[in-house]
């Protein structure tokens, strides 16, 4: 479902990718609700690459810059202070209500690495999808490049309107902890993870708050209109115990085939809103 962002210009240069993207107008592939990792065998994400950087628009309350991506929208702290690494990232958001009709999906998540440090991401969040008027929500976690693992809905039920807090902690380059809390129900979920390979150790170079167009069955899913997802209490902690907000983060907007599908506004040092346009 998730992973480093994709540069639109790279997608456009590769003719085989055009075939993948042309299939996005088709219906969202069905998911087997009894399989708690039903999406993951069919999904891969691509390494991070950068496109042009623009000055922030006046709608942002802070001093941000904007970059376009094929699949990421949100805010990214692209580097920690000199001599430090990011050791945790946290954010709270409300699960969006999806419009009836159509087919599409997206996922909101918090993570460490995956942008300028593109060989690993420790991340967790919530996916939301609609297929033939059937709406589905679920929580998941992932240490990329491993596939995402869905959390059983009996262990961590989610509905539209629930307030979810995601806390990602890198206890070392090869170990981390994912903690999710449904603030609306009081249910929590925690799991300790290890790097899937020695080549996917964390670097602690990025922290991010993202709504993503994830991949399934080998290609990006059609984007669903999620309205607006707002991250609150967004912050990252460094190895020097320094707390950083998003006021100096780089804003990412989803752009595919010269169309921009999102509008990201950094409201304050601890809040950003990601809207589908």
N, C-alpha and C positions, 0 to 999 in steps of 0.2 A: 504493500500500500504506500509505503512512504520511503523517502530517502533524499539524497542531495538534490538541489534544484537543477533544472534542465535549461540551458540557454536556448531561447527560441531560434536564434540564427543558426545554431548548430543543427537543430532539428530540420530547418529548412534546407540546409546544404546537403543533407543525406537523403537520397531519393527513397531508400527503403523506409525511412521514418515517415515519409509522406503517406505511404500505404497504411501504416499503423494509425496515423492521425485521421485519415479519411474514414476509418471505421468507427470513429468516436460518435458519429451521428446515430449509430445503431443502438439498440437497447442495452442497458446495463446487464452484464452476465448475471444469471441467477445465483444465489448463494444458498447453500445447504445449511439450514439453521441448526441442525443437529451436530454439525461439525464445527468445533470451536476454533479451528484454524482453517476454515474452508477457503478463504481468499488466498492464503499465503503461498501455497505451492505454485500459483499462477502469476505471482507478482515479483517484479524486480524494479529497482530504481537505478537511475543513471548517475554517474559521478558529477560533482559540481563543476560548473564552468561559468565564467562571468560575461555579462554583456555590458552595454554602455551604462554609465552612472550619470544620473541627472540631479540637479539641485532640487531640494524639497519644494513642494507647492506650499502656498500660504495656509492651506487647510491644516497643516501640521503645526502643532503648538511648540514643537521643539526643533532643534537644529539637525534634521535628518537629511540623508540623501536617498535617492530612489534608484532601484535597479530592477530590470525585467527578468523574469524567469518563466520557463515553460510549465512549472508545476507548483512553485512556492509563492504564497502571499503572506505577508506579515512583517515581522521585524527581526533582525539578526544583529547581535553584537559580533562583529567580524574579527575582533581580536581583544584579548585581555590586556591589562596594563603590563608594561615591560617587566619581565622576570616573574610573571604570575601566570596561572592557568585558571580556567573556569572549573569549579568543582561542583556547582549545583545550579539549577535553574528551576523557577517555580512560576506558576501562573494559574489564575482562576477564570473560568468562562462559563456561560450558560449555554446548554445544549439547544441548538436552534430548532424551531418548528419548520418543517418542510412543506412547500405548497403541494396540493394534490395534483395528480396527473404527471405524466412524463416519466423519464428515467434519468437517473444521475446519482452522483455521490461526491463526497469530499470528506476530509478528516481534519480535525483541529488537534494540535499537539504542542508539547513543549519538549525541547531537546538540547543536547550538547553535541557540538561538532556537526560536520556535514556540509559546510559551506567552503571556506578556504581550507579547512582540514577535511578532505573529502573521502578518507578511507574508512570512516566509521561514524555512526550516529547512535547515541543512546537516547531513546525517545519513547514517549507514551502519550496517549490521548484518547479521543473518541471519534469513531467514524459515523457518518450518517448517510443513508442512501434511500432511494425510492425506486421501485420497479413495479410498474403496472398498479399504481396506487397503494402498494405495500411499502410502508415506511419501516426502516430498521435502524436501530442505534446500538452501538456496542463499544466497549472499551478494549484497548489493546496496548501492547508494549513491544519494543523491538530494539535489538542491537544490530544495526545494519553493518555488514551485508546479509545477516540472517533474515529470514522472512519474519513478518509480524506474527505475533501470537495473540489471538483474541482471548479475552477473559470471559469465562463462562457467565452467561447472563444471570444464572442462579446465584453466583458469588458476588456479582457486581451489576445489579440491574440499573438501567438508564432509561429515562424518558425525556421527551422534549420539555424544556423548562428547568431541568435539573441543573444545579450549580456544581461544577466539577473543579476540584483543585488537583493539579498535577505537579509533583515535585520529583525532579530527576537529580540524583546525587552520584557523582563519580568518586568512589572511595579510593580508587587507584586507576591507573591507565587500563587495567584489565578487569576491574570489578566495579559494579555500580548497583544502586538501589532505585527501584521505581516505586513511588507511592502515589496512589490515587485516592481521593476522598470525594464521595458524593455528599456535598454539604447539605443537600435537601433531604436525604434519607438517613444520613449519619453512617452509611456503610463505607468501609475503607478496604483497600487492597494494597498489599506490599509484597514485592518479590525482589530477591537478590539475583543479579545476573553476572555472568562472566563473559569476556570477549570470546566470540565464536572462533577466532583464529588469532595467531600472533601478528598477523598483518592488519588486524582491525582493532588494535589498541587505541584508546582515546588519546587525543592530544590536548583537550581542554582549551581549544583555540576559538570556539564559537559557542554562543548560546542563542536560542531562537524560540519564537512564539509564532506558530504557523497555522494557516489553513491551506491544505494541500490538495491538488488534483492528483490522486495516487494512481498507481498502475495495477492492472488486473488483466489476466489472460494475455499478457505480453504488450499491452498498450495502456495509455491513459484512459481512465473512465470518463464518460461525459460528465461535465460539471453540473451539480445541482445548484439551484438558487437557494442558498442558505440564509439569505437576508443579510444580517450583520452578526458577526461573532466579535465580542469585545473581551479582550484579556484584561483582567484587573490584577493588582498586586504582582505585576510582572517584574521579576528581578533575577539577577544572577549573583552568585557568591564566588569569590576568587580564593586561591590558595593562601592569600594574605588576609583572609577574612574580610575582604572589602566587598561591599554590596553595591552593585551597579544596576541602574534602571535602563529604560529604553530611549531616553531622550537623545542619545547620540547613536542610536542603532541605525543600520541601513534598512530602509523600507524595500520590500520586495513586492512587485505586482506580477500577476500571472498574465502573460502575453502569449497568444498562440495565433499564428498566421496573421500577424499585424493587428489583431483585435485584443484589446485589454479587457479582462474579465473581472477585475477587482479594483477596489479603491481602499487604500490603507491610510488611516489617519492616526498619528501618534498624539494622543490626547494630553498626556502628561508623562512624567518620568516613570510611572508605574502602570500606564494604561494605553492600549491601542485598540482600534476598531478596524475590522477587516470586513468589507462589504462586497457582496457579489453585485456586479453591474451588468 
